[in-house]
Amino acid sequence: MAKAIYATGRRKDASARVYLMPVEGEEEGTIIINRRALDDYFPQKTKQMIIRQPLETADRLGRYSFKVLVSGGGFSGQAQAVVHGISRALEKAEPELRPVLKKGGFLTRDPRVVERKKAGRHKARKKPQFSKR
């Protein structure tokens, strides 16, 4: 068996550790997330579609198996962290895919995170209700 390729993907508070293994023989490529199948961990079809996007863009669906350990954040952040990790692992495996993945925006780490709550405010920016009298 070939050595697994490791990559990390992040989004918001979520962090995904992705291990890419080439598929051997007639077997199909699988995506296992936290020891569960993709459709079991992310039952929403939209999240499954988002996770498969870099593979479809690079035309590598079924050629690789992925083992992913994801933690932190919510479902959306986790799904986007997995996409980032898969894209980075694909780029390591096949450097010639970089332009395709870069054009699709899969290699860019989205830096947006939740703004911290400030003292005297309800949330980060929401002020207490103003009363004139």
N, C-alpha and C positions, 0 to 999 in steps of 0.2 A: 504494500500500500504506500502511496506517495505521502510525503509529509504535509500536514495541514498548514495552511497559510492563515495567520492571525491578523486581525485588524480591529480597531475600536471605532465605534460610532457614537456620537453624542447629540442630544437635542434637549433643551430646557434642563430639567433635573434628571433626565434618563440617560443611562450609559449602557451601550450594548457591546459585548465582547463576541466577535464573530470569528468562527473557524471554518475555513473553506477547504473542502476535500474534493478532488476530481472524481468523477463517476467512472467506475470500471465496468467493462462488459456491457451487458444489456440492462442493467438496473437504471431506474429513473432517479434524477436528482431530487433530494428532499430538503425541506427547511424545518428544522427542529428548534423550537424556542422554549427555553427553560424545561427541557425534557418532555415537551408536548408538541404535537403536530401544529403546523401553522394555522390551519382552520380550527383547531381546538383552542389555541391560545388567543387568537384574534378571530372570533366568530363573525365579525362584521366583514362583509364582502369588500367594502371600500378599503379597509386596512390591509386586507390580503392583496388587493390590487396595487395599493401603494407600495407594499413590500416587494412585489414581483416586478415593478416598473424598471429598475435598473437592469434586471436580467433580460426583460423583453427589449429594452432599448439597445442593449449590446448583443442581442440575439444569442444569449447563452442559457436560455431556459431549459432545464433538464440536464445540462452538462456538468453541473457541480452540485454537491450536497453541502448544506450549511448547518452548523451546530451553533446556536446563539444563546448566550446568557445575558439577559437584560434585567436591569433593576432601576428603581427610582422613577419618579414622575408618574404620569398617567398613561392611558392607552395611546393617545395621539403622539405624545412625546416619545414613548417607547417604540412605536411603529416607525417614526421618522429617524430615531437613533439606529434602528435595525437597517433601514435603507442606507443610511450614511455608512454604517459598518460594512454592509454587503458591497457597496460601491468601492470602498477603499480596498477590500479584500480582492475584488475582481481586478482592480488596477494593479495590485501587487502581482497577481497571477499572470495577467496579460497586460503589460505596459502599453501596448498599442491600442488598448481600449480607452485610454485617458481622454483623447479629444471627444469621443462620443459621450462618455460619462460627464465630462466637464460641460459640454454643450447642454446636456439635459439638466444640469445643476445639481447632480447627485454627490459631487465631491466637496462642495462648499458646506462648511459647518455653519448652520444658522445660529448667529450669536445672540438672538433675542431671548431674554430670560425675564422672569417676573420681577418687576421693580419692588424694592423693599418698602415696607410700611414706615411712614414717618411719624414722629411724636406729634400729638395734637390733631391728628387726622384719623378718619375712619379707616381709610385704605391708603394706598400710596399717594393719591392725589385728592381723594374725596374729602372735602372740608365739612365741619359741622354746620348744620342749618343756621343761616343768619336770620336773626330777629331784629327788626328795626325798633320795636318797642317792647 
